[in-house]
């Protein structure tokens, strides 16, 4: 690839990043997400700032994963984030954001508040995903396909042939269409949850429950833990099953004063073995703690009390950071081979000695060996390139 072509791609990446920041950062240009509302959105929180995020704060901040750019290279690092920005998104107008006010003053205890939180969690992720997909779709449509082909002839000689060019353009069109389809499909679950909210009653919930109806495409699984995990999380993790069909699994971790609510929203279309494995993660409080650590290892959408990372040995912290960089290597349904909340595990063991075996205390001091950063980076890039979606990034 010549220097001019490379500069064009880098400039395109920079323009894309500027547009992306308008989606992710506070921006009053967005309309309220509530149906038929034309008012401007405020910076809404997916998880309550007052009763869940604020108690985790130390010196005004939480810890999370942040992206740093140096010239044309981006890296992930642990960094601080203010409580006003944690889990925040360009969501609802002030009027419709007040629909969630009960979640900011009371812990979730009934079916309606659980569904309300599910809607809040899911739409925060899905609206962002949809907007990013729309941005990608617009960028793909603006691309000069002829220039792309010419820039990559040296790397892919088959592009010189007419048959190769036709194949490329056909596959490119498929990618453009799939991105457009994603922008629409990802908003279907929030619509289902909102419709269900209008008819659900305030039925009390036990400490562990599964909510599922014919109208919902997903099961809602939750467990209330008898201890507080010093972290909050709101994320979506996608798994590709059977060709190119991506299944979205949503997870939310909400810490309260003396407890934690862990919620998973799983597609009914999932393979039974995967649903069974997920249910094992909700089978006990300690199993749910293990599940949370597994989710955190393959997601950057978590917010933690800073002292947890400060107390973590440097070598262990480095392994966690690199695992957070190469999230393609981790699976939420597999136990993470390293513990994160060591002080919490020790505290639980002191209160409940009979749970010591389940708490895996012997694992606390273990720091797993990993391959070199360069090898892992190459494998991640190779995995990305091997997908048809690589055409989107050429």
C-alpha positions as CSV (number, residue, x, y, z in Angstrom):
1,X,0.0,0.0,0.0
2,X,1.5,3.4,-0.9
3,X,1.9,6.3,1.5
4,X,-1.0,8.3,-0.1
5,X,-3.4,5.4,0.3
6,X,-2.2,5.0,3.9
7,X,-2.8,8.7,4.7
8,X,-6.3,8.5,3.3
9,X,-7.1,5.5,5.5
10,X,-5.6,7.2,8.6
11,X,-7.5,10.5,7.9
12,X,-10.7,8.4,7.5
13,X,-10.0,6.7,10.8
14,X,-9.5,10.1,12.5
15,X,-12.8,11.5,11.0
16,X,-14.5,8.4,12.2
17,X,-13.1,8.8,15.7
18,X,-14.4,12.4,15.9
19,X,-17.8,11.3,14.8
20,X,-17.7,8.4,17.3
21,X,-16.9,10.8,20.2
22,X,-20.1,12.7,19.3
23,X,-22.0,9.5,20.0
24,X,-20.2,8.4,23.2
25,X,-19.7,11.8,24.8
26,X,-22.2,14.2,26.2
27,X,-24.0,15.7,23.2
28,X,-27.3,17.6,23.2
29,X,-27.9,17.0,19.5
30,X,-29.5,13.6,20.2
31,X,-33.3,13.3,20.5
32,X,-34.9,11.5,23.4
33,X,-35.1,7.7,22.9
34,X,-38.6,7.5,24.3
35,X,-41.1,6.8,21.4
36,X,-42.6,9.9,19.7
37,X,-40.7,12.3,22.0
38,X,-38.9,15.1,20.1
39,X,-37.2,16.7,23.1
40,X,-33.4,16.8,23.4
41,X,-31.8,14.1,25.5
42,X,-29.8,14.6,28.7
43,X,-26.8,12.5,29.7
44,X,-28.7,9.6,31.3
45,X,-27.2,6.9,33.5
46,X,-27.8,3.2,32.8
47,X,-27.1,2.5,36.5
48,X,-28.2,4.7,39.4
49,X,-25.6,7.3,40.2
50,X,-27.0,8.1,43.6
51,X,-27.4,4.6,45.2
52,X,-25.0,2.5,43.2
53,X,-22.1,4.4,41.6
54,X,-21.5,7.2,44.1
55,X,-20.8,4.8,47.0
56,X,-18.0,3.2,44.9
57,X,-16.2,6.6,44.3
58,X,-12.9,7.4,45.9
59,X,-11.6,11.0,45.7
60,X,-14.4,11.8,43.2
61,X,-13.6,9.1,40.7
62,X,-13.9,5.4,39.7
63,X,-11.5,3.3,37.7
64,X,-12.2,1.9,34.3
65,X,-10.6,1.0,31.0
66,X,-9.8,4.1,28.9
67,X,-8.3,4.4,25.3
68,X,-5.2,6.6,24.9
69,X,-3.9,7.8,21.5
70,X,-0.3,8.6,20.8
71,X,0.0,9.7,17.2
72,X,-1.7,6.9,15.2
73,X,-1.5,4.3,17.9
74,X,-4.2,3.6,20.4
75,X,-3.7,1.6,23.6
76,X,-5.9,0.7,26.5
77,X,-5.0,1.6,30.0
78,X,-6.6,1.8,33.5
79,X,-7.8,5.3,34.1
80,X,-10.1,7.5,36.1
81,X,-13.7,8.4,35.3
82,X,-16.0,10.8,37.1
83,X,-19.3,9.5,38.5
84,X,-21.3,11.8,36.2
85,X,-19.8,10.0,33.2
86,X,-19.8,6.3,34.4
87,X,-22.5,4.3,32.5
88,X,-23.8,7.6,31.0
89,X,-25.3,7.8,27.5
90,X,-27.2,10.3,25.4
91,X,-30.6,8.8,26.3
92,X,-33.8,10.4,27.5
93,X,-35.1,13.9,27.9
94,X,-35.4,15.1,31.5
95,X,-39.1,14.1,31.6
96,X,-38.7,10.6,30.4
97,X,-35.5,10.0,32.4
98,X,-37.7,10.5,35.5
99,X,-39.4,7.2,34.6
100,X,-36.4,5.5,36.2
101,X,-36.5,7.6,39.4
102,X,-37.6,4.7,41.5
103,X,-34.4,2.9,40.6
104,X,-32.4,5.9,42.0
105,X,-34.0,5.6,45.5
106,X,-34.9,1.9,46.0
107,X,-33.2,-1.4,45.4
108,X,-34.8,-3.6,42.8
109,X,-37.3,-5.9,44.6
110,X,-40.2,-6.6,42.2
111,X,-40.8,-7.6,38.6
112,X,-41.7,-4.1,37.4
113,X,-38.5,-2.5,38.8
114,X,-36.4,-5.4,37.3
115,X,-38.0,-4.9,33.9
116,X,-37.5,-1.1,34.2
117,X,-33.8,-1.7,34.9
118,X,-33.6,-4.2,32.1
119,X,-35.0,-1.6,29.7
120,X,-32.7,1.1,31.0
121,X,-29.6,-1.1,30.7
122,X,-30.5,-2.5,27.3
123,X,-31.4,0.7,25.6
124,X,-28.3,2.4,26.8
125,X,-26.2,-0.2,25.0
126,X,-28.4,-0.7,22.0
127,X,-28.9,3.0,21.2
128,X,-25.1,3.4,21.2
129,X,-24.6,0.3,19.1
130,X,-27.3,1.4,16.7
131,X,-25.8,4.9,16.3
132,X,-22.4,3.5,15.7
133,X,-23.8,1.1,13.1
134,X,-25.5,4.1,11.4
135,X,-22.1,5.9,11.4
136,X,-20.4,2.9,9.9
137,X,-23.0,2.6,7.3
138,X,-22.6,6.2,6.2
139,X,-18.8,5.8,6.2
140,X,-19.0,2.7,4.0
141,X,-21.4,4.4,1.6
142,X,-19.0,7.3,1.2
143,X,-16.0,5.0,0.4
144,X,-14.6,5.1,-3.1
145,X,-14.5,1.3,-3.8
146,X,-12.3,1.7,-6.9
147,X,-9.7,3.5,-4.9
148,X,-9.9,0.9,-2.2
149,X,-9.3,-1.9,-4.7
150,X,-6.4,0.0,-6.3
151,X,-4.8,0.6,-2.9
152,X,-4.8,-3.1,-2.1
153,X,-3.9,-4.7,-5.4
154,X,-0.3,-5.2,-4.3
155,X,-1.4,-6.9,-1.1
156,X,-4.2,-8.9,-2.8
157,X,-3.2,-9.6,-6.4
158,X,-6.5,-11.3,-7.2
159,X,-8.1,-7.9,-7.1
160,X,-6.5,-7.2,-10.5
161,X,-8.8,-9.8,-12.1
162,X,-12.3,-8.7,-13.2
163,X,-13.7,-11.7,-11.3
164,X,-11.9,-10.6,-8.2
165,X,-13.2,-7.1,-8.4
166,X,-16.7,-8.3,-8.8
167,X,-16.4,-10.6,-5.8
168,X,-15.0,-7.8,-3.7
169,X,-17.8,-5.4,-4.6
170,X,-20.4,-8.0,-4.0
171,X,-19.0,-8.8,-0.6
172,X,-18.6,-5.1,0.2
173,X,-22.3,-4.5,-0.6
174,X,-23.2,-7.4,1.8
175,X,-21.2,-5.8,4.6
176,X,-22.9,-2.4,4.0
177,X,-26.3,-4.1,4.1
178,X,-25.5,-6.1,7.2
179,X,-24.4,-2.9,9.0
180,X,-27.6,-1.2,8.1
181,X,-29.6,-4.2,9.3
182,X,-27.7,-4.3,12.6
183,X,-28.6,-0.6,13.3
184,X,-32.3,-1.5,13.1
185,X,-32.3,-5.0,14.7
186,X,-30.4,-4.0,17.8
187,X,-33.3,-1.7,18.8
188,X,-35.9,-4.4,18.7
189,X,-35.3,-5.7,22.3
190,X,-35.7,-2.3,23.9
191,X,-39.0,-1.9,22.1
192,X,-40.1,-5.3,23.5
193,X,-39.1,-4.5,27.0
194,X,-40.9,-1.1,26.9
195,X,-44.1,-2.8,25.6
196,X,-43.9,-5.3,28.5
197,X,-43.4,-2.6,31.0
198,X,-46.8,-1.1,30.3
199,X,-48.6,-4.2,31.5
200,X,-46.4,-5.8,34.2
201,X,-47.3,-5.7,37.8
202,X,-45.1,-5.1,40.9
203,X,-44.8,-8.8,41.8
204,X,-42.3,-9.4,44.5
205,X,-39.1,-11.2,43.5
206,X,-37.1,-13.8,45.3
207,X,-33.3,-13.6,45.5
208,X,-33.0,-15.6,42.3
209,X,-35.5,-15.4,39.5
210,X,-35.9,-15.9,35.7
211,X,-38.4,-13.7,33.9
212,X,-39.5,-14.9,30.5
213,X,-42.6,-14.3,28.4
214,X,-43.7,-15.1,24.9
215,X,-43.4,-11.5,23.9
216,X,-39.7,-11.2,24.8
217,X,-36.9,-12.6,22.6
218,X,-34.7,-12.9,25.6
219,X,-34.8,-14.5,29.1
220,X,-34.0,-12.2,32.0
221,X,-32.0,-13.9,34.8
222,X,-31.1,-12.1,38.0
223,X,-29.6,-12.9,41.4
224,X,-29.3,-10.7,44.4
225,X,-26.0,-11.4,46.2
226,X,-25.6,-11.1,50.0
227,X,-22.5,-8.9,49.6
228,X,-21.5,-5.8,47.7
229,X,-19.1,-6.2,44.7
230,X,-17.1,-3.0,44.5
231,X,-17.8,-2.5,40.8
232,X,-20.7,-1.7,38.4
233,X,-21.0,-3.0,34.9
234,X,-23.3,-2.6,31.9
235,X,-22.4,-4.3,28.7
236,X,-23.4,-6.4,25.7
237,X,-21.3,-9.4,24.6
238,X,-22.0,-11.0,21.2
239,X,-21.5,-14.6,20.3
240,X,-21.7,-15.8,16.7
241,X,-23.5,-19.1,16.3
242,X,-24.4,-21.0,13.1
243,X,-22.8,-18.9,10.4
244,X,-23.1,-15.2,10.8
245,X,-25.9,-14.8,13.2
246,X,-24.8,-12.8,16.2
247,X,-26.5,-13.4,19.5
248,X,-26.4,-10.5,22.0
249,X,-26.1,-11.2,25.8
250,X,-26.6,-8.3,28.1
251,X,-25.1,-8.1,31.6
252,X,-25.6,-5.5,34.3
253,X,-24.0,-5.5,37.8
254,X,-25.6,-3.1,40.3
255,X,-23.9,-2.7,43.7
256,X,-26.0,-1.6,46.6
257,X,-25.0,-0.7,50.2
258,X,-24.9,-4.3,51.4
259,X,-25.8,-6.4,48.3
260,X,-25.3,-6.6,44.6
261,X,-27.8,-7.3,41.8
262,X,-26.4,-9.3,38.9
263,X,-28.6,-9.5,35.8
264,X,-28.2,-11.4,32.5
265,X,-30.4,-11.0,29.5
266,X,-29.9,-14.0,27.2
267,X,-31.4,-14.7,23.8
268,X,-33.9,-17.6,23.7
269,X,-32.3,-18.7,20.4
270,X,-29.1,-19.7,22.3
271,X,-27.9,-23.2,22.3
272,X,-29.1,-25.1,25.4
273,X,-25.6,-25.8,26.6
274,X,-24.9,-22.1,26.6
275,X,-28.1,-21.3,28.5
276,X,-27.3,-24.1,31.0
277,X,-23.7,-22.7,31.5
278,X,-25.1,-19.2,32.1
279,X,-27.6,-20.5,34.6
280,X,-24.7,-22.1,36.5
281,X,-23.3,-18.7,36.9
282,X,-26.4,-17.6,38.8
283,X,-26.7,-20.8,40.9
284,X,-25.1,-19.3,44.0
285,X,-23.7,-16.0,45.2
286,X,-20.1,-17.2,44.7
287,X,-20.9,-18.5,41.3
288,X,-22.3,-15.1,40.4
289,X,-19.1,-13.4,41.7
290,X,-17.1,-15.8,39.4
291,X,-19.4,-14.9,36.5
292,X,-18.9,-11.1,37.1
293,X,-15.1,-11.6,37.0
294,X,-15.4,-13.6,33.8
295,X,-17.6,-10.8,32.2
296,X,-15.1,-8.1,33.3
297,X,-12.3,-10.0,31.6
298,X,-14.0,-9.7,28.2
299,X,-15.6,-6.3,28.5
300,X,-14.3,-2.8,29.0
301,X,-17.7,-1.4,30.3
302,X,-17.0,-1.7,34.0
303,X,-16.5,0.9,36.8
304,X,-14.6,-0.1,39.9
305,X,-13.6,1.3,43.3
306,X,-10.0,2.6,42.6
307,X,-8.5,0.9,45.7
308,X,-9.3,-2.6,44.2
309,X,-6.8,-2.0,41.5
310,X,-4.3,-0.2,43.8
311,X,-4.2,-3.2,46.1
312,X,-3.8,-5.6,43.2
313,X,-0.1,-6.8,42.7
314,X,1.5,-5.1,39.7
315,X,2.0,-8.3,37.8
316,X,-1.6,-9.3,38.3
317,X,-2.8,-5.9,37.3
318,X,-0.8,-6.1,34.1
319,X,-2.2,-9.4,33.2
320,X,-5.8,-8.1,33.7
321,X,-5.0,-5.0,31.6
322,X,-3.7,-7.1,28.7
323,X,-6.6,-9.5,29.0
324,X,-8.9,-6.5,28.8
325,X,-7.0,-5.5,25.6
326,X,-7.4,-8.9,24.0
327,X,-11.0,-9.5,24.9
328,X,-11.4,-11.8,21.9
329,X,-9.5,-14.5,24.0
330,X,-11.9,-14.5,26.9
331,X,-15.4,-16.1,27.1
332,X,-18.0,-15.0,29.7
333,X,-19.3,-18.5,30.1
334,X,-15.9,-19.8,31.1
335,X,-14.3,-19.2,34.5
336,X,-11.6,-16.5,34.4
337,X,-8.3,-18.1,35.4
338,X,-7.5,-15.2,37.8
339,X,-9.4,-13.6,40.7
340,X,-10.0,-9.8,40.8
341,X,-11.9,-9.1,44.0
342,X,-9.4,-10.7,46.4
343,X,-10.2,-8.7,49.6
344,X,-13.9,-9.4,49.1
345,X,-13.2,-13.2,48.8
346,X,-11.2,-13.1,52.0
347,X,-13.9,-11.2,53.8
348,X,-16.6,-13.6,52.7
349,X,-14.4,-16.6,53.8
350,X,-14.1,-15.0,57.3
351,X,-17.8,-14.6,57.6
352,X,-18.7,-18.0,56.0
353,X,-15.9,-20.5,56.5
354,X,-17.9,-23.2,54.9
355,X,-17.7,-21.4,51.6
356,X,-13.9,-21.3,51.5
357,X,-13.6,-24.1,48.9
358,X,-16.1,-22.4,46.5
359,X,-14.3,-19.1,47.0
360,X,-11.1,-20.5,45.4
361,X,-8.8,-18.7,47.9
362,X,-5.9,-20.8,46.7
363,X,-6.3,-19.0,43.3
364,X,-5.8,-15.5,44.8
365,X,-2.0,-15.7,44.7
366,X,-1.8,-17.3,41.3
367,X,-0.9,-15.2,38.3
368,X,-1.4,-17.1,35.1
369,X,1.3,-17.0,32.4
370,X,0.4,-15.4,29.1
371,X,1.9,-15.3,25.7
372,X,3.8,-12.1,24.7
373,X,1.9,-9.0,23.9
374,X,3.0,-9.0,20.2
375,X,1.9,-12.6,19.7
376,X,-1.5,-11.9,21.2
377,X,-1.9,-8.7,19.2
378,X,-1.1,-10.5,15.9
379,X,-3.6,-13.3,16.7
380,X,-6.3,-10.7,17.4
381,X,-5.6,-8.9,14.2
382,X,-5.5,-12.2,12.2
383,X,-8.9,-13.1,13.7
384,X,-10.3,-9.8,12.6
385,X,-8.9,-10.0,9.1
386,X,-10.2,-13.5,8.7
387,X,-13.8,-12.3,8.9
388,X,-15.7,-11.1,5.9
389,X,-16.2,-7.8,7.8
390,X,-12.6,-6.9,7.2
391,X,-13.8,-5.3,3.9
392,X,-15.4,-2.6,6.1
393,X,-11.9,-1.5,7.4
394,X,-9.9,-1.6,4.1
